[in-house]
């Protein structure tokens, strides 16, 4: 089951990465929460809205991680992140410098 969900998530990230880009940003998401991560959004910190759900029907189970590639044509490192979980909980974090951090961990 993990391979299927990883494949679906990776395909979603590849779709985002297929746009023309100035620089790719790669980082790792860790799910250290007790629920499946079912929606993940990344937006430039200067944006007023969330970008599309990168999970696209997939999920990231507790205790697992996945690499994310953002190829949005931007040279910024500062993004807002949102995760929505199967249990209905939601985490939003703002002005995260993903170039310096390199990873992000969702916890309860």
N, CA, C and O atoms as CSV, one atom per row, in Angstrom:
chain,resi,resn,atom,element,x,y,z
A,1,UNK,N,N,0.823,-1.185,0.000
A,1,UNK,CA,C,0.000,0.000,0.000
A,1,UNK,C,C,0.869,1.251,0.000
A,1,UNK,O,O,0.521,2.242,-0.643
A,2,UNK,N,N,1.994,1.223,0.710
A,2,UNK,CA,C,2.871,2.388,0.756
A,2,UNK,C,C,3.398,2.719,-0.632
A,2,UNK,O,O,3.444,3.891,-1.004
A,3,UNK,N,N,3.795,1.712,-1.407
A,3,UNK,CA,C,4.311,1.980,-2.741
A,3,UNK,C,C,3.270,2.665,-3.607
A,3,UNK,O,O,3.604,3.569,-4.373
A,4,UNK,N,N,2.018,2.253,-3.500
A,4,UNK,CA,C,0.945,2.871,-4.276
A,4,UNK,C,C,0.771,4.325,-3.877
A,4,UNK,O,O,0.659,5.195,-4.741
A,5,UNK,N,N,0.747,4.603,-2.565
A,5,UNK,CA,C,0.552,5.988,-2.133
A,5,UNK,C,C,1.771,6.822,-2.485
A,5,UNK,O,O,1.625,7.978,-2.883
A,6,UNK,N,N,2.958,6.275,-2.351
A,6,UNK,CA,C,4.162,7.027,-2.727
A,6,UNK,C,C,4.157,7.334,-4.219
A,6,UNK,O,O,4.536,8.429,-4.636
A,7,UNK,N,N,3.727,6.366,-5.019
A,7,UNK,CA,C,3.670,6.577,-6.459
A,7,UNK,C,C,2.686,7.683,-6.805
A,7,UNK,O,O,2.984,8.542,-7.635
A,8,UNK,N,N,1.519,7.669,-6.176
A,8,UNK,CA,C,0.517,8.704,-6.446
A,8,UNK,C,C,1.018,10.074,-6.028
A,8,UNK,O,O,0.826,11.054,-6.749
A,9,UNK,N,N,1.659,10.151,-4.867
A,9,UNK,CA,C,2.181,11.434,-4.386
A,9,UNK,C,C,3.305,11.898,-5.293
A,9,UNK,O,O,3.350,13.069,-5.669
A,10,UNK,N,N,4.217,10.994,-5.653
A,10,UNK,CA,C,5.328,11.361,-6.515
A,10,UNK,C,C,4.819,11.866,-7.859
A,10,UNK,O,O,5.352,12.834,-8.402
A,11,UNK,N,N,3.792,11.216,-8.396
A,11,UNK,CA,C,3.221,11.656,-9.674
A,11,UNK,C,C,2.649,13.061,-9.550
A,11,UNK,O,O,2.786,13.873,-10.466
A,12,UNK,N,N,2.010,13.351,-8.425
A,12,UNK,CA,C,1.466,14.691,-8.215
A,12,UNK,C,C,2.582,15.721,-8.175
A,12,UNK,O,O,2.452,16.803,-8.748
A,13,UNK,N,N,3.676,15.395,-7.502
A,13,UNK,CA,C,4.786,16.325,-7.419
A,13,UNK,C,C,5.479,16.491,-8.770
A,13,UNK,O,O,5.951,17.579,-9.099
A,14,UNK,N,N,5.539,15.413,-9.548
A,14,UNK,CA,C,6.121,15.515,-10.874
A,14,UNK,C,C,5.294,16.433,-11.770
A,14,UNK,O,O,5.843,17.157,-12.600
A,15,UNK,N,N,3.989,16.402,-11.601
A,15,UNK,CA,C,3.124,17.287,-12.378
A,15,UNK,C,C,3.455,18.737,-12.077
A,15,UNK,O,O,3.554,19.555,-12.991
A,16,UNK,N,N,3.627,19.061,-10.801
A,16,UNK,CA,C,4.011,20.417,-10.417
A,16,UNK,C,C,5.390,20.748,-10.978
A,16,UNK,O,O,5.634,21.879,-11.396
A,17,UNK,N,N,6.285,19.775,-10.988
A,17,UNK,CA,C,7.649,20.013,-11.423
A,17,UNK,C,C,7.777,20.142,-12.936
A,17,UNK,O,O,8.847,20.505,-13.426
A,18,UNK,N,N,6.726,19.858,-13.683
A,18,UNK,CA,C,6.839,19.872,-15.133
A,18,UNK,C,C,6.769,21.279,-15.729
A,18,UNK,O,O,7.016,21.449,-16.923
A,19,UNK,N,N,6.443,22.275,-14.931
A,19,UNK,CA,C,6.387,23.638,-15.447
A,19,UNK,C,C,7.801,24.163,-15.664
A,19,UNK,O,O,8.758,23.679,-15.060
A,20,UNK,N,N,7.916,25.161,-16.535
A,20,UNK,CA,C,9.222,25.793,-16.733
A,20,UNK,C,C,9.662,26.381,-15.411
A,20,UNK,O,O,8.844,26.890,-14.645
A,21,UNK,N,N,10.966,26.312,-15.141
A,21,UNK,CA,C,11.410,26.749,-13.824
A,21,UNK,C,C,12.717,27.514,-13.878
A,21,UNK,O,O,13.546,27.323,-14.768
A,22,UNK,N,N,12.872,28.385,-12.897
A,22,UNK,CA,C,14.125,29.095,-12.725
A,22,UNK,C,C,15.033,28.278,-11.827
A,22,UNK,O,O,16.243,28.218,-12.045
A,23,UNK,N,N,14.447,27.649,-10.815
A,23,UNK,CA,C,15.214,26.856,-9.878
A,23,UNK,C,C,14.271,25.897,-9.162
A,23,UNK,O,O,13.177,26.285,-8.752
A,24,UNK,N,N,14.695,24.648,-9.014
A,24,UNK,CA,C,13.886,23.676,-8.286
A,24,UNK,C,C,14.232,23.724,-6.809
A,24,UNK,O,O,15.386,23.929,-6.432
A,25,UNK,N,N,13.229,23.537,-5.990
A,25,UNK,CA,C,13.412,23.448,-4.545
A,25,UNK,C,C,12.963,22.062,-4.126
A,25,UNK,O,O,11.823,21.674,-4.383
A,26,UNK,N,N,13.842,21.313,-3.485
A,26,UNK,CA,C,13.527,19.975,-3.013
A,26,UNK,C,C,13.629,19.949,-1.502
A,26,UNK,O,O,14.616,20.411,-0.928
A,27,UNK,N,N,12.592,19.400,-0.850
A,27,UNK,CA,C,12.634,19.226,0.599
A,27,UNK,C,C,11.843,17.972,0.960
A,27,UNK,O,O,11.161,17.395,0.113
A,28,UNK,N,N,11.936,17.559,2.205
A,28,UNK,CA,C,11.295,16.332,2.668
A,28,UNK,C,C,10.188,16.663,3.654
A,28,UNK,O,O,10.363,17.498,4.541
A,29,UNK,N,N,9.035,15.995,3.493
A,29,UNK,CA,C,7.936,16.094,4.450
A,29,UNK,C,C,7.964,14.824,5.297
A,29,UNK,O,O,8.047,13.716,4.766
A,30,UNK,N,N,7.895,14.992,6.606
A,30,UNK,CA,C,7.786,13.880,7.543
A,30,UNK,C,C,6.408,13.938,8.195
A,30,UNK,O,O,5.965,15.006,8.618
A,31,UNK,N,N,5.740,12.813,8.277
A,31,UNK,CA,C,4.465,12.750,8.983
A,31,UNK,C,C,4.675,12.026,10.304
A,31,UNK,O,O,4.617,10.798,10.364
A,32,UNK,N,N,4.922,12.795,11.363
A,32,UNK,CA,C,5.067,12.238,12.704
A,32,UNK,C,C,3.789,12.424,13.509
A,32,UNK,O,O,3.814,12.381,14.739
A,33,UNK,N,N,2.677,12.631,12.820
A,33,UNK,CA,C,1.384,12.757,13.495
A,33,UNK,C,C,0.764,11.365,13.637
A,33,UNK,O,O,1.360,10.361,13.245
A,34,UNK,N,N,-0.432,11.327,14.199
A,34,UNK,CA,C,-1.119,10.043,14.375
A,34,UNK,C,C,-2.176,9.794,13.307
A,34,UNK,O,O,-2.924,8.821,13.400
A,35,UNK,N,N,-2.252,10.656,12.294
A,35,UNK,CA,C,-3.267,10.518,11.241
A,35,UNK,C,C,-2.620,10.636,9.862
A,35,UNK,O,O,-1.551,11.228,9.711
A,36,UNK,N,N,-3.290,10.059,8.854
A,36,UNK,CA,C,-2.821,10.182,7.478
A,36,UNK,C,C,-2.885,11.641,7.029
A,36,UNK,O,O,-3.879,12.322,7.276
A,37,UNK,N,N,-1.838,12.118,6.377
A,37,UNK,CA,C,-1.840,13.434,5.740
A,37,UNK,C,C,-2.514,13.253,4.383
A,37,UNK,O,O,-1.991,12.551,3.517
A,38,UNK,N,N,-3.683,13.888,4.193
A,38,UNK,CA,C,-4.464,13.665,2.977
A,38,UNK,C,C,-4.473,14.865,2.039
A,38,UNK,O,O,-4.885,14.749,0.885
A,39,UNK,N,N,-4.024,16.015,2.526
A,39,UNK,CA,C,-3.928,17.194,1.665
A,39,UNK,C,C,-2.686,17.968,2.055
A,39,UNK,O,O,-2.396,18.147,3.238
A,40,UNK,N,N,-1.948,18.431,1.040
A,40,UNK,CA,C,-0.741,19.215,1.291
A,40,UNK,C,C,-0.683,20.342,0.274
A,40,UNK,O,O,-0.717,20.110,-0.934
A,41,UNK,N,N,-0.596,21.565,0.780
A,41,UNK,CA,C,-0.537,22.745,-0.079
A,41,UNK,C,C,0.718,23.543,0.231
A,41,UNK,O,O,1.113,23.673,1.390
A,42,UNK,N,N,1.333,24.069,-0.800
A,42,UNK,CA,C,2.495,24.938,-0.674
A,42,UNK,C,C,2.229,26.167,-1.525
A,42,UNK,O,O,1.880,26.051,-2.700
A,43,UNK,N,N,2.394,27.351,-0.930
A,43,UNK,CA,C,2.199,28.601,-1.671
A,43,UNK,C,C,3.302,29.578,-1.311
A,43,UNK,O,O,3.831,29.550,-0.200
A,44,UNK,N,N,3.646,30.438,-2.254
A,44,UNK,CA,C,4.589,31.509,-1.937
A,44,UNK,C,C,4.016,32.306,-0.778
A,44,UNK,O,O,2.802,32.493,-0.692
A,45,UNK,N,N,4.868,32.774,0.105
A,45,UNK,CA,C,4.398,33.532,1.261
A,45,UNK,C,C,3.699,34.822,0.869
A,45,UNK,O,O,2.925,35.367,1.656
A,46,UNK,N,N,3.953,35.314,-0.317
A,46,UNK,CA,C,3.315,36.556,-0.768
A,46,UNK,C,C,1.945,36.310,-1.392
A,46,UNK,O,O,1.248,37.260,-1.749
A,47,UNK,N,N,1.554,35.035,-1.526
A,47,UNK,CA,C,0.270,34.695,-2.141
A,47,UNK,C,C,-0.855,34.791,-1.121
A,47,UNK,O,O,-0.661,34.491,0.057
A,48,UNK,N,N,-2.028,35.209,-1.574
A,48,UNK,CA,C,-3.201,35.312,-0.699
A,48,UNK,C,C,-4.030,34.031,-0.701
A,48,UNK,O,O,-4.971,33.910,0.083
A,49,UNK,N,N,-3.697,33.076,-1.566
A,49,UNK,CA,C,-4.464,31.835,-1.665
A,49,UNK,C,C,-3.531,30.634,-1.646
A,49,UNK,O,O,-2.333,30.754,-1.902
A,50,UNK,N,N,-4.103,29.474,-1.337
A,50,UNK,CA,C,-3.336,28.229,-1.360
A,50,UNK,C,C,-3.283,27.677,-2.779
A,50,UNK,O,O,-4.252,27.769,-3.533
A,51,UNK,N,N,-2.144,27.107,-3.127
A,51,UNK,CA,C,-2.019,26.393,-4.397
A,51,UNK,C,C,-2.762,25.057,-4.285
A,51,UNK,O,O,-3.258,24.708,-3.214
A,52,UNK,N,N,-2.835,24.325,-5.375
A,52,UNK,CA,C,-3.581,23.063,-5.431
A,52,UNK,C,C,-3.041,22.027,-4.443
A,52,UNK,O,O,-1.878,22.069,-4.041
A,53,UNK,N,N,-3.911,21.107,-4.068
A,53,UNK,CA,C,-3.550,19.995,-3.202
A,53,UNK,C,C,-2.562,19.090,-3.942
A,53,UNK,O,O,-2.890,18.541,-4.993
A,54,UNK,N,N,-1.373,18.938,-3.403
A,54,UNK,CA,C,-0.352,18.115,-4.058
A,54,UNK,C,C,-0.552,16.622,-3.822
A,54,UNK,O,O,0.071,15.803,-4.496
A,55,UNK,N,N,-1.408,16.262,-2.881
A,55,UNK,CA,C,-1.635,14.839,-2.604
A,55,UNK,C,C,-2.529,14.205,-3.660
A,55,UNK,O,O,-2.367,13.022,-3.960
A,56,UNK,N,N,-3.456,14.946,-4.226
A,56,UNK,CA,C,-4.325,14.488,-5.317
A,56,UNK,C,C,-4.852,13.076,-5.141
A,56,UNK,O,O,-4.679,12.224,-6.012
A,57,UNK,N,N,-5.491,12.838,-4.019
A,57,UNK,CA,C,-6.089,11.532,-3.769
A,57,UNK,C,C,-5.165,10.560,-3.053
A,57,UNK,O,O,-5.616,9.510,-2.596
A,58,UNK,N,N,-3.888,10.886,-2.947
A,58,UNK,CA,C,-2.951,10.042,-2.208
A,58,UNK,C,C,-2.923,10.448,-0.746
A,58,UNK,O,O,-3.698,11.303,-0.316
A,59,UNK,N,N,-2.039,9.842,0.009
A,59,UNK,CA,C,-1.880,10.202,1.413
A,59,UNK,C,C,-0.479,9.829,1.867
A,59,UNK,O,O,0.217,9.042,1.225
A,60,UNK,N,N,-0.081,10.415,2.994
A,60,UNK,CA,C,1.194,10.081,3.618
A,60,UNK,C,C,0.874,9.559,5.012
A,60,UNK,O,O,0.418,10.313,5.872
A,61,UNK,N,N,1.109,8.281,5.235
A,61,UNK,CA,C,0.771,7.625,6.492
A,61,UNK,C,C,1.695,8.088,7.615
A,61,UNK,O,O,2.817,8.526,7.359
A,62,UNK,N,N,1.220,7.990,8.864
A,62,UNK,CA,C,2.070,8.326,10.009
A,62,UNK,C,C,3.359,7.501,9.990
A,62,UNK,O,O,3.351,6.306,9.695
A,63,UNK,N,N,4.462,8.175,10.312
A,63,UNK,CA,C,5.746,7.494,10.366
A,63,UNK,C,C,6.494,7.447,9.045
A,63,UNK,O,O,7.592,6.893,8.982
A,64,UNK,N,N,5.928,8.015,7.989
A,64,UNK,CA,C,6.571,7.987,6.678
A,64,UNK,C,C,6.975,9.391,6.230
A,64,UNK,O,O,6.563,10.398,6.806
A,65,UNK,N,N,7.778,9.418,5.205
A,65,UNK,CA,C,8.285,10.677,4.650
A,65,UNK,C,C,8.273,10.607,3.138
A,65,UNK,O,O,8.212,9.527,2.550
A,66,UNK,N,N,8.331,11.776,2.518
A,66,UNK,CA,C,8.409,11.835,1.060
A,66,UNK,C,C,9.130,13.118,0.655
A,66,UNK,O,O,9.002,14.150,1.314
A,67,UNK,N,N,9.878,13.040,-0.420
A,67,UNK,CA,C,10.538,14.226,-0.960
A,67,UNK,C,C,9.557,15.005,-1.828
A,67,UNK,O,O,8.763,14.424,-2.568
A,68,UNK,N,N,9.624,16.310,-1.727
A,68,UNK,CA,C,8.773,17.211,-2.492
A,68,UNK,C,C,9.671,18.059,-3.384
A,68,UNK,O,O,10.689,18.582,-2.931
A,69,UNK,N,N,9.296,18.193,-4.641
A,69,UNK,CA,C,10.009,19.072,-5.572
A,69,UNK,C,C,9.051,20.181,-5.973
A,69,UNK,O,O,7.968,19.925,-6.498
A,70,UNK,N,N,9.462,21.408,-5.720
A,70,UNK,CA,C,8.685,22.562,-6.155
A,70,UNK,C,C,9.446,23.202,-7.304
A,70,UNK,O,O,10.556,23.706,-7.131
A,71,UNK,N,N,8.837,23.175,-8.466
A,71,UNK,CA,C,9.423,23.777,-9.667
A,71,UNK,C,C,8.399,24.756,-10.210
A,71,UNK,O,O,7.771,24.529,-11.244
A,72,UNK,N,N,8.252,25.857,-9.476
A,72,UNK,CA,C,7.194,26.811,-9.806
A,72,UNK,C,C,7.689,28.032,-10.575
A,72,UNK,O,O,6.947,28.996,-10.764
A,73,UNK,N,N,8.934,27.987,-11.013
A,73,UNK,CA,C,9.465,29.111,-11.775
A,73,UNK,C,C,9.913,30.270,-10.899
A,73,UNK,O,O,10.296,31.323,-11.407
A,74,UNK,N,N,9.868,30.083,-9.593
A,74,UNK,CA,C,10.243,31.145,-8.661
A,74,UNK,C,C,11.656,30.912,-8.142
A,74,UNK,O,O,12.165,29.792,-8.167
A,75,UNK,N,N,12.263,31.958,-7.684
A,75,UNK,CA,C,13.580,31.841,-7.057
A,75,UNK,C,C,13.485,32.029,-5.547
A,75,UNK,O,O,14.507,32.097,-4.864
A,76,UNK,N,N,12.278,32.114,-5.031
A,76,UNK,CA,C,12.085,32.296,-3.594
A,76,UNK,C,C,12.288,30.984,-2.847
A,76,UNK,O,O,12.134,29.904,-3.416
A,77,UNK,N,N,12.630,31.088,-1.586
A,77,UNK,CA,C,12.738,29.936,-0.698
A,77,UNK,C,C,11.656,29.963,0.374
A,77,UNK,O,O,11.473,28.982,1.094
A,78,UNK,N,N,10.941,31.072,0.487
A,78,UNK,CA,C,10.000,31.277,1.584
A,78,UNK,C,C,8.580,30.931,1.132
A,78,UNK,O,O,8.033,31.540,0.212
A,79,UNK,N,N,8.008,29.942,1.802
A,79,UNK,CA,C,6.691,29.422,1.447
A,79,UNK,C,C,5.806,29.287,2.676
A,79,UNK,O,O,6.286,29.225,3.808
A,80,UNK,N,N,4.508,29.243,2.427
A,80,UNK,CA,C,3.523,28.875,3.436
A,80,UNK,C,C,3.129,27.432,3.159
A,80,UNK,O,O,3.014,27.026,2.002
A,81,UNK,N,N,2.923,26.651,4.228
A,81,UNK,CA,C,2.590,25.236,4.102
A,81,UNK,C,C,1.288,24.953,4.833
A,81,UNK,O,O,1.012,25.528,5.886
A,82,UNK,N,N,0.493,24.059,4.260
A,82,UNK,CA,C,-0.728,23.614,4.933
A,82,UNK,C,C,-0.876,22.116,4.753
A,82,UNK,O,O,-0.731,21.589,3.650
A,83,UNK,N,N,-1.164,21.443,5.848
A,83,UNK,CA,C,-1.453,20.019,5.815
A,83,UNK,C,C,-2.820,19.758,6.419
A,83,UNK,O,O,-3.156,20.308,7.468
A,84,UNK,N,N,-3.607,18.923,5.761
A,84,UNK,CA,C,-4.913,18.528,6.276
A,84,UNK,C,C,-4.886,17.010,6.447
A,84,UNK,O,O,-4.413,16.273,5.581
A,85,UNK,N,N,-5.409,16.569,7.591
A,85,UNK,CA,C,-5.307,15.167,7.966
A,85,UNK,C,C,-6.655,14.469,7.904
A,85,UNK,O,O,-7.711,15.100,7.942
A,86,UNK,N,N,-6.588,13.149,7.809
A,86,UNK,CA,C,-7.781,12.326,7.689
A,86,UNK,C,C,-8.766,12.542,8.848
A,86,UNK,O,O,-9.975,12.399,8.667
A,87,UNK,N,N,-8.254,12.884,10.028
A,87,UNK,CA,C,-9.121,13.084,11.190
A,87,UNK,C,C,-9.756,14.479,11.226
A,87,UNK,O,O,-10.458,14.818,12.178
A,88,UNK,N,N,-9.508,15.286,10.186
A,88,UNK,CA,C,-10.085,16.622,10.102
A,88,UNK,C,C,-9.207,17.728,10.657
A,88,UNK,O,O,-9.529,18.904,10.493
A,89,UNK,N,N,-8.110,17.382,11.309
A,89,UNK,CA,C,-7.220,18.410,11.837
A,89,UNK,C,C,-6.441,19.059,10.701
A,89,UNK,O,O,-6.285,18.480,9.626
A,90,UNK,N,N,-5.960,20.256,10.954
A,90,UNK,CA,C,-5.275,21.049,9.934
A,90,UNK,C,C,-4.115,21.796,10.572
A,90,UNK,O,O,-4.216,22.277,11.700
A,91,UNK,N,N,-3.011,21.887,9.838
A,91,UNK,CA,C,-1.842,22.640,10.289
A,91,UNK,C,C,-1.477,23.632,9.201
A,91,UNK,O,O,-1.339,23.261,8.035
A,92,UNK,N,N,-1.321,24.886,9.576
A,92,UNK,CA,C,-0.828,25.919,8.665
A,92,UNK,C,C,0.408,26.533,9.286
A,92,UNK,O,O,0.426,26.829,10.481
A,93,UNK,N,N,1.435,26.725,8.486
A,93,UNK,CA,C,2.671,27.347,8.944
A,93,UNK,C,C,3.099,28.345,7.884
A,93,UNK,O,O,3.025,28.059,6.689
A,94,UNK,N,N,3.545,29.508,8.316
A,94,UNK,CA,C,3.778,30.610,7.391
A,94,UNK,C,C,5.231,31.079,7.415
A,94,UNK,O,O,5.927,30.970,8.424
A,95,UNK,N,N,5.667,31.608,6.258
A,95,UNK,CA,C,7.004,32.195,6.103
A,95,UNK,C,C,8.117,31.220,6.470
A,95,UNK,O,O,9.029,31.556,7.226
A,96,UNK,N,N,8.031,30.012,5.926
A,96,UNK,CA,C,9.031,28.976,6.178
A,96,UNK,C,C,10.096,29.049,5.087
A,96,UNK,O,O,9.778,28.961,3.901
A,97,UNK,N,N,11.355,29.209,5.483
A,97,UNK,CA,C,12.464,29.227,4.531
A,97,UNK,C,C,12.876,27.789,4.255
A,97,UNK,O,O,13.675,27.214,4.994
A,98,UNK,N,N,12.336,27.216,3.204
A,98,UNK,CA,C,12.570,25.812,2.896
A,98,UNK,C,C,13.975,25.543,2.381
A,98,UNK,O,O,14.434,24.402,2.439
A,99,UNK,N,N,14.669,26.550,1.884
A,99,UNK,CA,C,16.052,26.357,1.441
A,99,UNK,C,C,16.954,26.103,2.647
A,99,UNK,O,O,17.828,25.238,2.600
A,100,UNK,N,N,16.745,26.852,3.719
A,100,UNK,CA,C,17.546,26.668,4.928
A,100,UNK,C,C,17.114,25.441,5.707
A,100,UNK,O,O,17.949,24.712,6.244
A,101,UNK,N,N,15.800,25.212,5.771
A,101,UNK,CA,C,15.270,24.130,6.595
A,101,UNK,C,C,15.500,22.760,5.959
A,101,UNK,O,O,15.994,21.847,6.621
A,102,UNK,N,N,15.150,22.610,4.687
A,102,UNK,CA,C,15.369,21.357,3.981
A,102,UNK,C,C,14.352,20.266,4.243
A,102,UNK,O,O,14.276,19.303,3.480
A,103,UNK,N,N,13.558,20.394,5.316
A,103,UNK,CA,C,12.520,19.414,5.620
A,103,UNK,C,C,11.465,20.079,6.497
A,103,UNK,O,O,11.679,21.142,7.079
A,104,UNK,N,N,10.312,19.405,6.569
A,104,UNK,CA,C,9.234,19.895,7.428
A,104,UNK,C,C,8.549,18.687,8.045
A,104,UNK,O,O,8.248,17.716,7.351
A,105,UNK,N,N,8.302,18.747,9.349
A,105,UNK,CA,C,7.689,17.636,10.064
A,105,UNK,C,C,6.322,18.044,10.594
A,105,UNK,O,O,6.186,19.035,11.312
A,106,UNK,N,N,5.309,17.258,10.227
A,106,UNK,CA,C,3.968,17.436,10.789
A,106,UNK,C,C,3.868,16.558,12.038
A,106,UNK,O,O,4.201,15.373,12.005
A,107,UNK,N,N,3.400,17.160,13.145
A,107,UNK,CA,C,3.212,16.430,14.393
A,107,UNK,C,C,1.814,16.715,14.922
A,107,UNK,O,O,1.114,17.594,14.419
A,108,UNK,N,N,1.411,15.953,15.957
A,108,UNK,CA,C,0.112,16.212,16.600
A,108,UNK,C,C,0.162,17.470,17.431
A,108,UNK,O,O,-0.837,17.846,18.045
